[in-house]
């Protein structure tokens, strides 16, 4: 047994003084200083740029704001942007979970290559992705050439927008779920099987509740990325007003016409809707965690 003199200084202190000792020995500065720097950084990078959108929009009259932000063309762009993002995020939630399950639960040749392919949309420029997807899914492309005779047109349609958003949103779901599945382990499945649960019951009652918060996080990240995506979508969408025009492209169109108040009005609506949807998803995450703990 170590002698009293050989013990570290923190171990010889009472419990209360020991907590104060480690608080003084913290690697980072105190809460006030670190919180101040964090708030300053977030203000410079996030809050101030976003606030300028609302300030610029406030210069418009209320009637002018409604006429621009809720015009038929803008409403059609909102429906496509948010609808395609929700559809792509939902598809990625299913197949991203499947890919994460394969990467965690199985060992196979080329596993690292497959894992690296998942991160490819992060590294690939979005414009390159849009050009590649358009070349593949056009009527004369390698994939679109087989789909066109069946009456399925992907390029230059809303379906092409969904395909592009699936491509750029997949890594968010896979990388959010993968570490949770790795920590879950096979012993949980084996314990459920030993109690008489079949595969479906094990997934629904054991695995899904454990990974649901991470799955919702990946869904929210993929959705948020899809709403603001521009580069990979404009090539494959066709950019036809009232049909395949996304809201970010409409904002760029307003800027090209030097209509800055109109562009900020549309951006303001997108910010508010995106914030409300993400807030709803976060509330669902909190509810799912509390239900799992309870």
KEKE-3310 file (N, C-alpha, C; in steps of 0.2 Angstrom, whole numbers, plus 5000, padded with zeros to 4 digits):
npx = (5004:5002:5011:5007:5014:5018:5007:4998:4996:4982:4975:4977:4969:4953:4937:4929:4939:4947:4939:4940:4953:4956:4948:4955:4966:4962:4964:4959:4955:4944:4926:4919:4928:4930:4917:4914:4923:4918:4905:4908:4914:4904:4895:4902:4903:4891:4879:4879:4880:4868:4859:4860:4852:4839:4839:4841:4829:4820:4819:4811:4794:4779:4770:4777:4786:4778:4773:4785:4791:4781:4777:4769:4779:4790:4784:4782:4796:4800:4792:4798:4811:4811:4803:4809:4821:4817:4812:4824:4832:4824:4825:4839:4840:4835:4843:4856:4857:4857:4869:4878:4876:4881:4895:4899:4895:4900:4914:4924:4932:4939:4933:4937:4938:4925:4920:4928:4922:4909:4912:4915:4906:4908:4921:4921:4919:4904:4899:4905:4900:4886:4888:4892:4881:4871:4876:4875:4862:4855:4844:4852:4862:4872:4864:4852:4848:4843:4832:4824:4816:4807:4799:4803:4810:4824:4835:4834:4822:4810:4813:4827:4832:4830:4838:4851:4851:4851:4863:4872:4868:4870:4882:4880:4871:4876:4888:4884:4876:4885:4895:4887:4881:4893:4896:4886:4886:4887:4883:4871:4861:4862:4858:4845:4840:4842:4832:4821:4817:4813:4822:4815:4809:4820:4826:4816:4814:4825:4837:4833:4828:4840:4848:4840:4841:4853:4851:4841:4848:4857:4847:4842:4854:4856:4845:4846:4857:4853:4843:4850:4858:4866:4876:4877:4864:4859:4863:4857:4844:4837:4831:4818:4806:4793:4793:4806:4814:4824:4824:4837:4842:4833:4836:4849:4845:4838:4848:4856:4849:4850:4841:4842:4834:4823:4830:4835:4822:4817:4827:4825:4813:4816:4826:4818:4809:4818:4824:4813:4809:4821:4821:4810:4814:4825:4818:4810:4821:4825:4814:4814:4826:4823:4813:4819:4828:4819)
npy = (4994:5011:5024:5038:5049:5046:5047:5056:5074:5078:5067:5067:5077:5083:5078:5089:5099:5093:5093:5106:5108:5100:5108:5120:5115:5113:5110:5119:5136:5145:5144:5156:5163:5154:5152:5165:5167:5157:5161:5173:5169:5161:5171:5179:5170:5164:5170:5184:5185:5178:5186:5198:5195:5195:5209:5215:5211:5217:5230:5230:5233:5226:5221:5221:5211:5200:5198:5195:5184:5175:5172:5163:5157:5156:5148:5136:5133:5132:5121:5111:5111:5108:5097:5088:5087:5081:5069:5063:5063:5054:5042:5040:5038:5025:5016:5021:5017:5003:5002:5006:4996:4985:4988:4989:4976:4966:4958:4959:4957:4972:4981:4993:5001:5002:5009:5021:5025:5029:5042:5049:5059:5070:5074:5076:5089:5098:5103:5094:5082:5085:5086:5073:5065:5070:5066:5052:5049:5056:5055:5049:5043:5031:5025:5032:5029:5016:5018:5027:5021:5015:5024:5032:5046:5054:5064:5082:5083:5084:5072:5070:5079:5074:5062:5068:5074:5063:5057:5067:5067:5055:5051:5058:5051:5038:5040:5045:5035:5024:5024:5022:5009:5002:5003:4996:4982:4964:4956:4961:4958:4944:4941:4945:4936:4924:4926:4922:4931:4935:4939:4951:4956:4958:4968:4979:4981:4982:4985:4996:5006:5010:5015:5025:5040:5043:5040:5049:5061:5060:5060:5073:5080:5077:5081:5095:5098:5095:5105:5117:5114:5117:5116:5103:5100:5110:5106:5094:5096:5104:5116:5122:5134:5133:5119:5112:5120:5125:5132:5138:5141:5150:5161:5164:5168:5180:5188:5189:5198:5209:5211:5212:5214:5205:5193:5191:5191:5178:5170:5172:5166:5153:5151:5152:5142:5130:5131:5129:5116:5109:5111:5104:5091:5090:5090:5079:5070:5072:5068:5054:5050:5052:5043:5031:5030:5031)
npz = (5000:4996:5004:5014:5011:4998:4991:4978:4977:4976:4981:4995:4999:5006:5001:4996:4995:4986:4974:4971:4969:4957:4949:4949:4942:4929:4912:4902:4903:4915:4917:4914:4905:4894:4890:4886:4875:4867:4864:4858:4846:4840:4838:4829:4818:4816:4821:4819:4804:4801:4807:4799:4788:4792:4796:4784:4777:4785:4781:4770:4766:4774:4765:4753:4757:4758:4745:4738:4746:4747:4734:4720:4713:4722:4732:4726:4724:4738:4741:4733:4738:4752:4752:4744:4751:4764:4759:4753:4765:4773:4765:4766:4779:4781:4772:4775:4788:4786:4779:4789:4798:4791:4790:4803:4809:4801:4794:4779:4763:4757:4765:4771:4759:4755:4767:4765:4753:4758:4763:4752:4746:4755:4752:4738:4726:4725:4713:4704:4708:4704:4690:4687:4691:4683:4670:4672:4674:4664:4649:4639:4647:4657:4666:4665:4652:4652:4660:4654:4643:4651:4655:4666:4670:4676:4676:4676:4682:4696:4703:4700:4708:4721:4720:4719:4732:4740:4737:4743:4756:4762:4770:4782:4789:4790:4797:4809:4815:4815:4826:4837:4835:4835:4849:4854:4853:4851:4861:4866:4857:4858:4871:4870:4861:4868:4877:4870:4860:4843:4827:4822:4834:4842:4835:4835:4848:4855:4848:4840:4849:4855:4845:4840:4844:4838:4825:4822:4823:4812:4802:4804:4801:4787:4782:4784:4777:4764:4762:4760:4749:4734:4723:4718:4714:4704:4691:4688:4690:4681:4683:4680:4682:4694:4693:4693:4700:4713:4730:4734:4722:4717:4725:4721:4708:4711:4716:4705:4698:4705:4715:4730:4743:4739:4738:4751:4758:4753:4758:4772:4775:4772:4782:4794:4792:4792:4804:4813:4809:4812:4826:4830:4827:4836:4848:4847:4848:4861:4868:4864:4870:4884:4885:4883:4893:4904)
capx = (5000:5006:5012:5003:5019:5019:5001:4998:4993:4975:4972:4978:4964:4947:4933:4927:4945:4949:4936:4942:4960:4955:4945:4960:4971:4959:4968:4956:4953:4938:4920:4917:4932:4929:4910:4914:4926:4913:4899:4910:4916:4898:4892:4905:4903:4884:4873:4879:4878:4861:4855:4859:4847:4833:4839:4840:4822:4815:4819:4805:4787:4776:4766:4782:4789:4773:4773:4791:4793:4776:4774:4768:4786:4793:4781:4784:4803:4800:4789:4803:4817:4810:4800:4815:4826:4814:4812:4831:4834:4821:4828:4845:4839:4834:4849:4861:4857:4859:4876:4882:4876:4886:4901:4900:4894:4903:4921:4924:4937:4937:4929:4940:4937:4918:4920:4930:4917:4904:4914:4917:4902:4911:4927:4920:4916:4897:4898:4908:4895:4881:4889:4893:4875:4868:4879:4873:4854:4851:4841:4858:4867:4873:4858:4846:4847:4839:4826:4820:4811:4802:4795:4806:4815:4827:4838:4830:4815:4811:4816:4834:4834:4830:4844:4857:4851:4853:4870:4876:4866:4871:4887:4878:4867:4880:4893:4880:4874:4890:4898:4882:4881:4899:4896:4880:4889:4883:4880:4864:4857:4863:4854:4838:4839:4842:4826:4816:4815:4816:4826:4811:4808:4826:4828:4812:4813:4832:4842:4831:4827:4846:4851:4835:4843:4859:4848:4837:4853:4859:4842:4842:4860:4855:4840:4848:4862:4849:4839:4854:4862:4865:4880:4875:4857:4857:4865:4853:4837:4834:4830:4812:4802:4787:4794:4812:4818:4825:4824:4843:4843:4829:4839:4854:4842:4836:4854:4859:4845:4852:4836:4844:4829:4819:4834:4835:4816:4816:4832:4822:4808:4820:4829:4813:4806:4823:4825:4807:4810:4826:4819:4805:4818:4828:4813:4809:4827:4825:4809:4816:4831:4820:4809:4824:4830:4813)
capy = (5000:5017:5028:5045:5054:5044:5048:5062:5079:5078:5061:5069:5082:5081:5078:5096:5103:5089:5095:5113:5107:5098:5113:5124:5111:5111:5111:5125:5142:5144:5144:5162:5165:5149:5153:5171:5166:5153:5165:5178:5165:5159:5177:5181:5165:5162:5174:5190:5184:5177:5192:5203:5193:5198:5216:5217:5210:5222:5236:5230:5234:5220:5219:5219:5205:5194:5197:5191:5178:5170:5172:5156:5154:5155:5143:5130:5132:5129:5114:5106:5111:5105:5090:5083:5086:5076:5062:5061:5061:5048:5036:5039:5035:5017:5013:5023:5012:4996:5002:5006:4989:4980:4991:4987:4970:4961:4959:4957:4960:4978:4985:5000:5004:5004:5014:5027:5027:5033:5049:5052:5065:5075:5077:5078:5095:5097:5104:5088:5077:5086:5084:5066:5062:5071:5061:5045:5049:5058:5049:5045:5041:5024:5022:5035:5026:5010:5020:5031:5017:5013:5030:5035:5052:5057:5071:5088:5082:5084:5065:5071:5083:5069:5058:5072:5075:5057:5057:5071:5066:5048:5050:5060:5045:5032:5041:5046:5028:5019:5023:5019:5002:4998:5002:4992:4975:4958:4953:4963:4953:4937:4941:4945:4929:4919:4927:4920:4936:4933:4945:4957:4959:4961:4975:4984:4983:4982:4989:5003:5012:5012:5019:5030:5047:5044:5040:5056:5066:5059:5062:5080:5083:5076:5086:5102:5099:5095:5111:5122:5112:5121:5114:5096:5100:5114:5103:5088:5098:5107:5123:5125:5137:5129:5112:5109:5125:5124:5139:5142:5144:5156:5166:5167:5172:5187:5191:5191:5203:5214:5212:5210:5213:5199:5187:5190:5189:5171:5167:5173:5161:5147:5150:5151:5135:5126:5131:5126:5109:5106:5111:5098:5085:5090:5089:5071:5066:5072:5063:5047:5048:5051:5037:5025:5030:5029)
capz = (5000:4996:5010:5014:5008:4991:4987:4974:4982:4976:4985:5002:5001:5007:4994:4993:4992:4980:4968:4970:4967:4950:4945:4948:4938:4923:4906:4899:4907:4918:4913:4911:4899:4889:4888:4883:4869:4863:4862:4853:4840:4837:4836:4823:4812:4814:4823:4815:4797:4800:4809:4793:4783:4795:4796:4777:4776:4789:4777:4766:4768:4775:4759:4748:4759:4757:4738:4736:4749:4746:4727:4718:4711:4728:4736:4722:4726:4744:4741:4731:4742:4758:4751:4742:4757:4768:4755:4753:4772:4775:4761:4769:4786:4780:4769:4779:4794:4783:4777:4795:4801:4787:4791:4810:4811:4797:4791:4772:4759:4754:4770:4771:4753:4756:4772:4762:4748:4761:4765:4746:4745:4759:4749:4731:4725:4724:4706:4701:4709:4700:4683:4686:4692:4677:4665:4673:4674:4658:4644:4636:4652:4658:4670:4662:4646:4654:4664:4650:4640:4656:4657:4672:4669:4682:4675:4674:4685:4704:4705:4700:4714:4726:4719:4721:4739:4743:4737:4747:4763:4765:4775:4789:4793:4792:4802:4815:4818:4816:4833:4842:4834:4838:4856:4857:4854:4849:4867:4867:4853:4860:4877:4868:4858:4874:4881:4866:4855:4836:4825:4822:4840:4844:4832:4837:4856:4859:4844:4837:4854:4857:4840:4837:4844:4833:4818:4821:4822:4805:4798:4804:4797:4780:4779:4784:4771:4758:4761:4758:4744:4728:4718:4715:4712:4698:4685:4687:4692:4675:4685:4677:4687:4696:4692:4696:4703:4721:4733:4734:4715:4716:4729:4717:4703:4713:4717:4699:4696:4710:4720:4737:4747:4737:4740:4758:4760:4752:4763:4779:4775:4773:4789:4799:4792:4793:4811:4816:4808:4816:4833:4831:4827:4842:4853:4846:4850:4868:4870:4863:4875:4890:4885:4883:4900:4908)
cpx = (5004:5006:5008:5008:5019:5013:5001:4994:4986:4972:4973:4973:4957:4943:4931:4933:4948:4946:4938:4949:4960:4952:4950:4965:4968:4963:4966:4955:4946:4932:4918:4921:4931:4922:4910:4917:4921:4908:4902:4911:4909:4894:4895:4904:4896:4879:4873:4877:4871:4857:4854:4854:4840:4833:4838:4832:4818:4815:4813:4799:4784:4773:4771:4785:4784:4773:4779:4792:4787:4773:4773:4775:4790:4790:4782:4791:4803:4797:4794:4809:4816:4807:4805:4820:4823:4814:4819:4833:4830:4823:4835:4845:4838:4841:4855:4862:4859:4866:4880:4882:4881:4893:4903:4900:4898:4910:4921:4929:4935:4933:4931:4938:4929:4917:4922:4925:4911:4906:4916:4913:4905:4917:4926:4917:4909:4896:4900:4902:4888:4882:4889:4886:4870:4870:4876:4865:4851:4849:4847:4863:4867:4867:4852:4844:4842:4832:4821:4815:4806:4798:4797:4812:4818:4830:4833:4822:4816:4814:4824:4836:4835:4836:4850:4857:4853:4860:4874:4874:4868:4876:4885:4875:4872:4885:4890:4878:4879:4893:4893:4881:4887:4899:4891:4883:4884:4880:4873:4859:4857:4858:4847:4836:4838:4835:4820:4814:4818:4819:4822:4810:4814:4828:4823:4812:4820:4836:4839:4830:4834:4849:4846:4838:4849:4856:4844:4842:4856:4854:4842:4848:4859:4850:4842:4853:4858:4845:4843:4858:4861:4869:4878:4868:4856:4859:4859:4845:4834:4832:4824:4808:4795:4787:4800:4817:4818:4825:4831:4845:4839:4832:4845:4851:4840:4843:4857:4855:4846:4846:4838:4839:4824:4823:4834:4828:4815:4821:4829:4817:4811:4823:4824:4810:4811:4824:4819:4807:4815:4825:4814:4809:4822:4824:4811:4815:4827:4820:4811:4822:4828:4816:4813:4826:4825:4811)
cpy = (5006:5021:5035:5050:5052:5046:5055:5068:5079:5073:5063:5074:5080:5081:5085:5100:5099:5092:5102:5112:5105:5104:5119:5121:5110:5114:5118:5130:5141:5145:5150:5164:5160:5151:5160:5170:5162:5157:5170:5174:5163:5165:5179:5177:5164:5167:5181:5190:5182:5183:5197:5201:5196:5206:5219:5216:5215:5228:5236:5231:5227:5217:5217:5212:5199:5193:5194:5184:5173:5170:5165:5153:5152:5149:5136:5128:5129:5122:5109:5105:5107:5098:5085:5082:5081:5069:5059:5059:5055:5041:5035:5036:5027:5014:5015:5018:5005:4996:5002:4999:4984:4982:4989:4980:4964:4963:4956:4960:4967:4983:4992:5004:5006:5009:5021:5030:5031:5040:5052:5059:5071:5078:5079:5085:5094:5098:5097:5083:5078:5084:5077:5063:5064:5067:5054:5045:5052:5053:5046:5042:5033:5021:5025:5032:5020:5012:5024:5027:5015:5019:5034:5040:5054:5063:5076:5087:5083:5077:5066:5075:5078:5064:5062:5073:5069:5056:5061:5070:5060:5048:5053:5055:5040:5034:5043:5040:5023:5018:5020:5011:4998:4998:4997:4985:4970:4955:4955:4959:4946:4936:4941:4939:4924:4920:4925:4925:4934:4939:4951:4960:4962:4968:4980:4986:4984:4987:4996:5008:5014:5017:5025:5038:5048:5044:5046:5061:5066:5061:5070:5083:5082:5080:5093:5103:5099:5102:5116:5120:5115:5117:5108:5095:5104:5110:5097:5090:5101:5114:5126:5128:5133:5122:5109:5114:5125:5131:5142:5145:5150:5162:5169:5171:5179:5191:5194:5197:5209:5216:5209:5209:5207:5193:5186:5188:5181:5167:5167:5167:5154:5146:5149:5144:5130:5125:5128:5118:5105:5106:5105:5092:5084:5088:5081:5067:5066:5068:5056:5045:5047:5045:5031:5025:5028:5022)
cpz = (5000:5002:5009:5010:5000:4987:4984:4979:4982:4980:4992:5004:5002:5001:4992:4991:4986:4973:4966:4967:4959:4946:4944:4942:4931:4917:4903:4905:4910:4914:4910:4905:4893:4886:4884:4876:4864:4860:4857:4846:4837:4834:4829:4817:4811:4815:4819:4808:4796:4802:4803:4788:4786:4795:4789:4775:4779:4785:4772:4769:4769:4769:4754:4750:4757:4749:4735:4739:4748:4739:4725:4716:4717:4732:4732:4724:4733:4745:4739:4735:4748:4757:4749:4747:4762:4765:4755:4760:4774:4771:4764:4776:4786:4777:4772:4785:4792:4782:4784:4798:4798:4789:4798:4812:4807:4795:4784:4769:4756:4759:4770:4765:4753:4761:4769:4757:4751:4762:4758:4745:4749:4755:4742:4730:4723:4716:4702:4702:4705:4692:4682:4686:4685:4671:4666:4672:4668:4653:4640:4640:4653:4662:4667:4656:4647:4657:4659:4646:4644:4658:4663:4670:4675:4681:4673:4676:4693:4706:4705:4706:4720:4726:4721:4729:4743:4743:4742:4755:4766:4770:4782:4793:4795:4797:4809:4819:4819:4823:4838:4841:4836:4845:4859:4857:4852:4855:4868:4863:4855:4866:4875:4865:4863:4878:4876:4861:4848:4834:4824:4829:4843:4841:4834:4844:4859:4855:4842:4843:4856:4852:4837:4838:4839:4826:4817:4820:4815:4800:4798:4800:4790:4778:4779:4778:4765:4756:4758:4752:4737:4722:4714:4712:4705:4692:4683:4687:4685:4676:4681:4683:4688:4695:4695:4698:4711:4723:4733:4727:4714:4720:4724:4711:4705:4714:4710:4696:4700:4714:4727:4742:4746:4739:4747:4761:4759:4757:4770:4780:4776:4779:4794:4799:4794:4801:4815:4815:4812:4824:4834:4831:4833:4848:4853:4849:4858:4871:4869:4868:4882:4890:4886:4890:4905:4907)
residu = (UNK:UNK:UNK:UNK:UNK:UNK:UNK:UNK:UNK:UNK:UNK:UNK:UNK:UNK:UNK:UNK:UNK:UNK:UNK:UNK:UNK:UNK:UNK:UNK:UNK:UNK:UNK:UNK:UNK:UNK:UNK:UNK:UNK:UNK:UNK:UNK:UNK:UNK:UNK:UNK:UNK:UNK:UNK:UNK:UNK:UNK:UNK:UNK:UNK:UNK:UNK:UNK:UNK:UNK:UNK:UNK:UNK:UNK:UNK:UNK:UNK:UNK:UNK:UNK:UNK:UNK:UNK:UNK:UNK:UNK:UNK:UNK:UNK:UNK:UNK:UNK:UNK:UNK:UNK:UNK:UNK:UNK:UNK:UNK:UNK:UNK:UNK:UNK:UNK:UNK:UNK:UNK:UNK:UNK:UNK:UNK:UNK:UNK:UNK:UNK:UNK:UNK:UNK:UNK:UNK:UNK:UNK:UNK:UNK:UNK:UNK:UNK:UNK:UNK:UNK:UNK:UNK:UNK:UNK:UNK:UNK:UNK:UNK:UNK:UNK:UNK:UNK:UNK:UNK:UNK:UNK:UNK:UNK:UNK:UNK:UNK:UNK:UNK:UNK:UNK:UNK:UNK:UNK:UNK:UNK:UNK:UNK:UNK:UNK:UNK:UNK:UNK:UNK:UNK:UNK:UNK:UNK:UNK:UNK:UNK:UNK:UNK:UNK:UNK:UNK:UNK:UNK:UNK:UNK:UNK:UNK:UNK:UNK:UNK:UNK:UNK:UNK:UNK:UNK:UNK:UNK:UNK:UNK:UNK:UNK:UNK:UNK:UNK:UNK:UNK:UNK:UNK:UNK:UNK:UNK:UNK:UNK:UNK:UNK:UNK:UNK:UNK:UNK:UNK:UNK:UNK:UNK:UNK:UNK:UNK:UNK:UNK:UNK:UNK:UNK:UNK:UNK:UNK:UNK:UNK:UNK:UNK:UNK:UNK:UNK:UNK:UNK:UNK:UNK:UNK:UNK:UNK:UNK:UNK:UNK:UNK:UNK:UNK:UNK:UNK:UNK:UNK:UNK:UNK:UNK:UNK:UNK:UNK:UNK:UNK:UNK:UNK:UNK:UNK:UNK:UNK:UNK:UNK:UNK:UNK:UNK:UNK:UNK:UNK:UNK:UNK:UNK:UNK:UNK:UNK:UNK:UNK:UNK:UNK:UNK:UNK:UNK:UNK:UNK:UNK:UNK:UNK:UNK:UNK:UNK:UNK:UNK:UNK:UNK:UNK:UNK:UNK:UNK:UNK)
# end
